[in-house]
Amino acid sequence: MGLLESAAGTAADKADSVAGKDSTLGGLIDDVAGKLGGGAGGVPSGTPYYYARETLNDKLGQPQKLFLKPTAQGSESQSSDENRGSRPMPIEFIHFGKVHGDMNDTFAGKGPPGHGVGCRDALLRETMLLFSFVDAAKHVLETNMQGAIGNAMETVGSLLGSGQKSAAVGPEQFTPLLVKIQATGDKLNVGSIDYPTLHQAGVDLHQVRADFAVLCASAFKPGAGGGAGLPSLPLPGPLGAVGGVGGFIADIPKYLFKAQDTYKAMFQAARAEYEAGIEEACRAFSVAAIRDGREPTFGIWFFEKGAPDAQGAAPPEPPKTYADNPLGKAEKAVDDAQDKIEEAQEKAKGAQESLTDWLETAGARTRPGTAALAAAFATLAGGTRWNEPRTDPKNLDKIVPAPVLISRAIAQGTGIQPLPGFVDTVVQEIAKASVAILERVYTNLLLAAGDGDLRVLTALSTREALSKLIVDLVFKLAGFPPPGDNKKAEGETQLGKVSMGKQQLLNKGAELLRDFLTRHAAHLDVIIDFIAEELSAELQKMRGQALSKDARTMEIWLGRLPMLLALQVRNTLFPLFNLLLDAFGLSDTVGQTVWNPVRDKIKQATGMVQDVKHTKDNLLEATEQAKESGKKMDDAVSQLGDNKFNFLDPANSAKDMKDKVGNVDRARKDGVQDVLDKATGADEDKARSLLAGGDEDAPPAGDAPFSNIRVSDSAAVRPEKPDIDQVGKVVLGTEAA
């Protein structure tokens, strides 16, 4: 269930009656919001900077041999330079704004040793990463955690907190950037790759990156005020006498009313701090793959073709030749069809195996991209990184670790600076756990080559990280020592010096909280389920997009990493705030006016049972679907028959065989996707989405990194002097990017 649905929940009736579109208050809110929000404007232009990195070709800078080209006698162009002779010429590959030198004589071909196709596939992956970054920002701005009443309270909070609103940047202003990315991806996603197109794509993507940074700085600019001016809640019973603890619980609305601002602040902080490190991990991995001539050239994260053993390898058989007559053409058609049949049978066999074991968790092994993924996550742990130019030691910057960064962002988003010590401790623990959850999920995605049940994976990862931690977090967030901690009855505590009488009140508050958690254990279960479901939905969305383009690669998920970090912290922290209000009997005071995504889940008596049953049913259906899909492949393979060929009609006979081979391949692809859909419940969503239709020839709408299925069979054309001269070279930067 999405956030808008969850937030609407129980508050829907009150929202309609108190602040609905037909009410006086609702009309006033809409009018004020319209005046404060401002309209959509153009996309600001950023300044891209380019910096040199490692070359793709070790021949750069060395004297190049002159290769003579024969010219027909009497040709008018006999005296031209390119016809008299040709030396290899330097070219450049732009990837993530970094310039990599290369030579034109190592560009052409359908893959290694030629670099062109590898460079094109690297730019397709860059397109997917950048698209995911920009789409995440758009998604964050589209997220509504408040509803009608929440919007009214935000206006109140802004006034009471002395906050001021400026003209807002709406999510629609990110669409032009997505359109530009998709248009660039479409130019790359072709069968024939030329150097001018490749070079321009690198330039265009880096310009979008610069524009995106400027737009985000405006879209996620923090407000001038905050939640500090919001009223506190009256505390029931003796808790009002406890300064530190009671005061914080009474101040919880100051956090809850700023949930959306806090989410945006966390996202902007994470994307600004970590996107560069994620890009660098992807860039370095791509460049190494191109230099080393790795295959496949696109799926470098998951697969790597084994290098042949030069000493023990048998000499390749010479290619078979065919007579240039009808009989020879027929014989060639038979051999081509037979090769395709054998290839399809191998694919079918592999697919049969994957259909029965893809739901299992990947074992202890590695993939080619294991080190690159570790490098991407290492940026969240802190350390240092180079800014530009690298010649100046002052540009060696420290990276802020995720726990510290998120704590600062929450203080900024709420306007409560600094955060109380015990709140800061909880926030940092949540951020640390969130990174651990994400790293485990991403690692398993890599090991499973993007397959696997994301619902189960996220649920297991979340429960493993939070089940034991979450109870302690609740007590710490309230300022109480966690159960089992040996705290002194008096003297120094994290709340400062307290007397014996107040310590007894603290113990009473902790007892009240413990009793609540004992009676409402399902509350914590629902919070954990909510965290896992939101994470799973986001990851599944990106996988669906990659599968629809036959373009599974880790970049599509890595582009969501900063957003998912903010999402995980938000989905853990703010439900705990609501839980504390419930525990101390204060939920009715503000319970219908703040974001409370688990409220409806808790009210469903069988919610947890239904959720477990749903997952179990999906897995059972997936198992049955695997069997059914396997049978379909068997049937398709059997249709190949005994592969008899009609020499009297070679063209139609070859076409018939090709069609049958195509049926096997389609059965394999459809089978894997059918199992995936069953396991995640996406088959019902897919059926509904088919009703909407689509237009393959429509111009880019910014809804995907590129419009059509990825072209896997492409070739690069060697660039010659006119193209190289026309393209020129980018100007390298001399100041920080």
N, C-alpha and C positions, 0 to 999 in steps of 0.2 A: 504494500500500500504506500502510495506516495505521500510526501509531507503535506501537500495541500489537502488531500483526503483526510489524513490523520488529524490535522489541526482543525478541520471543519467539525469532525466528530460530534461530541455532545453539545458543543457551543453553537451549532448551526441554528437551532431554534431561537436561542437568545440573540444571536447575531441578526437574524431576520427581523425579530420583533423590536429589538432595541436600536439597531443601526442598519436595517435593511434599506434597500434602494427606495422604498416608498415612505420611509419614516423621515421626520424632520431632521433628526440627528444624522441619519445616513446621508441625506442630501447635503448637509453641511460638511460632513467629513469628505464626501466626494468632491465637493466644490473646493475645499481647502487643499485636498490632496492634488487636485488638478492644477491649482495655482502654484503649489510648492514644487511639484514634480518636474515641470519644464517639459519641453518637447524633445524629440529625437533630433540630433544634429549629425554632421558629417564625421567621418573617421579622421582623427588627427594624424598628421604625418610625422613619423619618427625618422631619425637619421641613422642609417645603417653604417657600421664600421666593419672593415675586413682586415683580417690578420693572417699572416703566413703560418702554415704548419708543415708537418712532415710531407715530403714528396711521395708520389706514387711510383716514381721511376728513378732508379739509381743512376741512369745515364744523364740526368740533367746536369748541366755545367761541364760536361765532357765534350771533347771535339767529336763531331758527328761525321760519319762517312758520307760521301756523295754517291747516290745511286742514280745511274744514268737511265733515262727512259728512251726507248726507241721511238723515232718519229718517222712517219711515212715520207719518202723522198718527194720533194716539191711541196710539202705542206706549208701553208702560209704562216703557221704559228711555229715554224721550225726554230726561230730565234728567241722564242719566249723562254724565260727562266725555268718555268715548270716543265717544259718539254726538253730542255737541255740536260737538266739534272734535278734531283730532289734530295735534299737532306731532311732527316727527321726534325720536326719543328716543335718548340715548347708550346704547351697549352696549359690550361688550369681547370681544376675541378673545385667548385665552391660548394661546401657542405657545412651547414650551420654557421655560415658567415666566415668560415675558415678557408683559406686558399691553399690548395694542394697542387704542386707542380706536376706535370706529366708530359709525355711526348705523343705526338700524333700517330706515330707508327705502332703504338701499343693500345690504340683506342678501338679499332675495328674488331668485328667478330660477334659470334653468338654467345660468347662467354669467355672465361679464361682460356689462353693467357691475355686476351684482349680485355681492357679495363672498362670499355664503354658501357656494356650491359650492367656490370657491377656498380658503376657510378649511377646509372639510371635507377637501379633498384635501391641504392642507398638514398637517393632523393625521394623515391616513393615512400620509403620508411620515414624519412624526415617529414614528408607531407603528412603522414598519418600521426606523427608525434605532435607537430604543430597544430594540426586540426584538433586533436584531442585536448591540447592546452587551451585553445581559444574556445572550443565548445564547452569546456568545463567552466570557464569564466561566465559564459552566457547562461549556463545552467544555474550557477550560483545566484545570478541576478534574477533569474526567473523564479527561484524558490520563494514561496510565500509561506512563512511560518506564523502568520498573524491572523489573517482573516479580517472581517469587518471590525469586530471589537478590538482586535489587536492593533489595527491601524489607528483607531481612535486613541487607544492607550499610548501608541507611539507618539502621536501628536501631543498628548498630555505630557508624556515623558520628555519630549523635546523641549516643551515650554518650561516644565518644572526644573529640568536639568540645564536650562539655559542653552540648549542645543539649537543650532541654526541649520536649516536646510538650504542647499544651493540647488541649482538646476541639475537634476539627476541624469546620469547616463543610463539609458535603458538597455535591456538585453538585445533589443533589435539593432543596436549600433555595432554589435559584434558580427552581425550577419554579413555585411560587405567583406569583412576579412575572411570569413569562412568561404564565401563565394570565390574570392581570389585564390585561396588555397586549392579549392576544388578545380578551378580552371587550370591552375598550374599542374595539378595531378593528372588531369585529362590530357594535357600536352605530353606528359611523360609516359602515359599508359598507352603506348602505341607499339606497333611491331617493328618499326624502323627508327633507330635513334641517331640523330645527328648532333654534332657538337654545338652549333649555335642554340638549338633548343635546350640542350642540357645546361649550358652556361647560363642562359637567361632564366631557367627555372631556379637555379641556385640563387641568382640575384633577386628574383621575385619573392621567393620564400623568405629571404633575409629581410627584405623590405617589410613584408607582413609582420615579421617578428618585431621589428623596430616600432611599427605602428601599434602593435598589440601592447607593447610595454607602455607606450604613452597613454593609450586608451584605458588600460587598467589603473594607471596612476590617478586618472580622473574618476573612473567608475567606482573605485574602492577607496577614495579619499575619506579619511575619518572625519566625523562631525566635530563641531567645535565644543559641544557639550557632552553629556553622558547621563548615566543613570544615577549619579550621586545626589541629584536634587529630588529624586522620587521619594514619596512618603514611605515610612516604615510601617509594618503591621503591628497592631496591638498584640502583645503576647499573653496567652492564657496562663493562669495559675502562677506558681512561684518562679517560672522561668524568667519572668520579667525582671527579677532581682539579680539574675546572673548577667553581668555586664558583657563579657566577651562572647560567650556562646549564644545567649539569648539575643543579644544585639545583632549577631550575624544572621540568625534564623529570621529575625524580623526584617532584615534587609534583603532577603532573597529576591523579592520582586525587582529590586534594582538590577539584578542579573537577568531575570526572566523577561522583563520588558525590553531588554536590549539583546535578545537572542539572535535576531537577524543581523544586527550590526556586528555582533561578536563573530558570527559565522563568516561574514564578509571580511572582517579584519583578519581572522585566522587564515582564510584562503589567500588573501593578498600577501600576507606575510610569508606564507609557505611558498607560493608561486615565485615571489620576488627573490627569495633566498635559495630555492632549490632547483628551479627550472634549468639554470645554467649548468649545474652539476649533472643533472639527468641528461641534458643534451650532450655534454662532453663525453659521458660514458657511451652513449649511442654513436657519437661521431668517431671516437677512437676505435670502437669495435668495427664499425663499417670500413674505416680506412685500412685497418689491419687485414680484414677479409679481402679487400680489393688487392692489396699488395701481395698477399699470400696466394691469390688465385683460388679462393675457396668456392666450392659449389655445394648446394645451390646458391645462386647469387642473391636471391631475395630472402629465403628462409634461413638466414645465417644463425639465428638464435637457437633453433631447434635441431638442425641437421647439418651434417658435413660429410661430403662424399669422401670415402677412404682413399688416401693417396696410394697409387700403385707401387708395388715393390719393383724397383728398377732392375735388381739383380735376378730375382726369381720369376719375373713376368715373362710369359711366352710371347714371342713376336706376334703382332696382330695379323690376322688373316687378310690377304689382299681383298679388296672389294670385288664382289661378283660382277661380271660383265654380262650384258644381254645383247643379243643380236638386234640390229635395227630393222626389224620386220614385225608383222602382226604377231607371230608366234613368240618372238622375244619380248614384246610388250605384254603379252598375256602372261608369260612366265614371271616377269617382274611384278605384275599385279598380284599374282598368286603369292609370291614371296613377301611382298609388302603386307598383304592381308594376313598372312600367317604370323608375321612378326607382331602385328597389332593384336592378334588373337592371344598370342603367348604373353604379351605385355598385359593385356586386360585380365588374363587368368591369374597372373602374379598379383595384380592389384586386388582382384577379388579375394584371393587367398589371404592377403594381408588384411583386407577389410573384414573378413570373417573373424579373424583373430581379434581385431580391435573392437569389433562389436560386442564381444563377450568380456573383454577385460578393461574397456576404457573407463568404466565407473570406478575401478579400483584406484587407490592412491598410489602415486608413483613411488617406486622404491628408492633406496639410497644410491643414486647415480647422479651424473652430471650431464649437462648439455653444453654445446659450444658457447652459449651465451652466459654460462654460470658466473664467470668472473666479471663480465660487463654488468650483470644485474647486481652483483655485490657492490660494484663501483657506484652504481646509481643510488643504492640505499646508503652507501657510506656517506654521501653528502648530507643525509639527514642526521648523522651522528656528530657532525661538527668537523673539526680539523681546519685545514687551510685550502685556499684555491687561488690561482692566479687570476687577477684582472688584467686588462690590457693597457699598455703594452707590457710584455713580460720582462723587458729589459730594465724596468724600474723596480727595485726591491720593495718600494712602498706599495706596490700593487699586489703584494702577497697578502690576501685578505683572510681573516678568520671567518669560518662559517658558524653561524649560531646553531647549536644543537636543537632538535625539534622540541624537547620539553621546555627549554628556556624561551624559545621563539613563540611557542603557543601561549605560554603564560603572559608574555608581554602583549601579545595580540589581544587576549581576553581583557587585560587591563585597559587597553586602548579602546576596544569595542564597547565595553561597559562604561568607560569613563571613571572607573574606580581604580585609582593609581596612588600607591601600590595596592596590589591585592593583599588581603589579610594573609599572614604567614601560613596558616593551615590550609587556606584555599589554594594558595600558590603550590603547596606541597601536593595536594590532590590533583591539581591540573597537570603538574609535571608527571605524576605517576600515570595518569590517564594517557597523556601524550606518549610516554614511553611504551605503555602497553599497546597503544594504537599502532605505533611503528612496528612492534613485534608481530602483531596480527597481520598487518599488510605485508611484511616481508615473508612471513610463512605462506600466505596465500599466493603471492607473486612467485615465490620459489616453486611451489607445487604446480602453478600454471606453466612455468617454464619446463619443469621436468615432464609434465604430461603433454608437452607441445601444444598448449592452449586448450586441451580437452579436459574432461573431468566434470563432475557435478559441482558447480559453484555453490549451490545451496548447501550441500553437505560440507564442502570444504570451508566455507565461511562460518558455518555454525560450529563446526568442530574447533576451528582456530580461535573463534571468539570465546567459546566456552572454556577452552583450555587456558586462555589468558586472563579471563575475568571472573570465572566462577569463584575462585578463592579470594580474589582481590576485591571484589565489589563490596562485600560486607565491610571490610576495613575502610574502604573509601567513603562509605556512608558515614561511619563514625568520625573519621578524620574531617570530613567536610562540615560536620556539625561542631567540630572543635573538641570532640570527646576522644579519649584514648580508645583504640580498638579493643575488642574483647580479647582477653588473654594477655594484654600488655601489663606488665608490672609497674604501675604508677604509684608514686607516693600519695598518701591521703592528704598531705598538705605541703606547702612550700612552693618551689618553682614548678610551674607547668608551662605548656606552650601558650597559655592564656595570661601568663604573668603571675604575680603573687596573689594568692587567694587565701581566705581564712577557712577554717574548718567548716564553718556553717555553709559557706558558698560551695565548698568542695562536696559537701553532702548533696547540695542542690544539683551540682554537676553530675554526681553519681545517679541522682534521681532521673535527670534528663537522659542519661545513657541507658538507664533501665527502661525508661519509657520507649526509647528508640529500639532497644533490643526486643521488647515485647511486641512492638509493631512489626518488626521484621520476622519474628517467629510466627505471628498470626498471618502475615501477608507475604510468605516466601514466594508466592507466584509473581508478586510485583517485580522482584529481581529477575526471575526467569523471563518475564515479558520484556524487560529492558534489554536483556542479553539477546533475546530473539529479535527484537526490533533493530538492534545494532547490526546483527548478522544479515537480516533481510534487506536493509537499506544498502549495505555493502554488496551483497549478492546481486541485487537489481542493477546497480551501476556497472559492475563487472560484466554481467550478462548482456547488458545493452551494448557495451563496446565489443564483446565477442561476436554478437549477432551482426554488428556492422562489418567486422573483419571477415566473417564467414561469407557474408553476402557478396563480398568482393574477391573471395578466394585469396585473402591477404592476411593470414594469421601471422602476427609478429608482435613482440613484446612492446613496441613503441605505442601501440593503441591503448595499452593499459598504463604504461609509464606516464603518458600524457595526462592521466587522471590522478596520478599519485598525490600532488599537492592538494587537490580538492578532496580526495578520500581521507587524507590526514585530518583536514579540518572537519570533514563530515563525521569521522569516527569520534573525535574529541567532543564535538557538539552533541552527538547522539548518545554519548555516555554521560557527560556532565549535566546537561540540562534536565534529563529525566531524574537524575539524583536530586536536583533542587526540588522538583515537584514531589518526589518521594518524601523529602524532609517536611514539606508543607503538610502532606497527608499525615505523617507520623505525629506531628504536633497539633493536628486539628485545625490547620489554617488553610486547607485547600479550598474551602468554600469561599474564602475571602477574595482570592484572586484566581481561583481554579478555572473559571470560565473565560478569563480574559488573556491568558498567556498560552504560549505554545506548550502543549502537553500531549505528545504523540502516542503515549502508551495508555492514555485514559480509557479509550474504547476497548483496547485489548484486555485490560484488567477487568472490565465489566462483562466480558464474555466468559461465562463460567467454564465453558469447555474449550476456551481458546487455545490453551497449550496442547490439550489432547488432540484437537482438530489439526493443529499445526503439525504435530508429530505424525498423525495419521496421513495427512496430505503428503508429507515427504515420503513416508513409507509407500503409499499408493503410487506415487510418481516413480519410485525406484522399481517397484514391481512391474509397472507398465513399461518402463524402459527395458527391463529384462525380456519381457514378452516381445517388445518391439524389435529387440536385437535378433530374436529367433525369427520373427517374421521377415525382417530385412535380409537376414542371411538366406532364407528360402527364396526371396526374390532374386538374389544374386545367383543362387544355384540355377534357378529357372532361366535367367538370362544367359548364363554360361552354357547351359544345355542347348539353347537355341542355336549355338554356333554349329551344332551338328558335327558331321564328320569332315567339314571344311572342303567339301567337293567344289570344284571350280568348273564353270561352263566355258570351255575354250571357244565355243561358237559365239558367245556374247560376253567377252571379257570385261567390258566397261560396266555393264549392269551387275555382273557377278561380283566384281570387286566392290561396287557400291553397296551391294547387299551385305557382304561380309563386313564392310566398314560400319554399316548401320547396326549390325548385330554387336560389334565390338563397342560401339557407342552406347548401346543399351546396357551392357555390362558395367561400363564406367559410370553411367547415370545411376544405375541401381546401387553401386558402391557409395557414390556421393550422397544420394538421397537417403540411403540406409543410415549412414552415420548421423546425418542431420535429423532424421526422424527420431533416433534414439535420444539425441541431445534435447529435442523439443519435448519428448515425453518426460524425460527426467526433470526438466525445469518447469514443466507446465506451459511451455511456450507454444505448444501446438494449437491451443485454443486462441491465443493472441494472434497467431499467424493467420488462422482462418478468418478472424475478424478483419485483419489488416488487408487481406486480399480483396475485400469488398471496395476498398478505396481506389484500387487501380493505380496506374502509373504511366509515365511517358518517358521512354528511354531516350528520345531525341530532344527532350526539354533542355534548355540551357542550365548551367550549374545553379543550384538553389542554395548552396552552402549546407547541404544535408549529408555530405559524405566527403572523405578525402579525395576521391575521384569517382566519376559517375558510373562506370561500367566495371564488369569483372576484370580483374588484373590480367593483362596480356603477359603470359609466361614465356611465350616463344617469340623473343625479340632479337634483333641484331643491330649492332652499331656500325655506322658508316665512317670510314676514315675521313677526317677533316683535312682539306688541302689549304694551301696558302690563302686563296681568296676568302674562304670562310674564317680562317684564323685571324687574318688581318681585319676583317669586318667586325668580329666579336671584340677584339682588343683584350685589354686586361682591366680588372677593377683596380681602383686606387686603394692602396693599403693605408689603414688608419695610423695616426700618430698620437691619438689620445684615447682615453678609456672608453670602452663601448658601453 
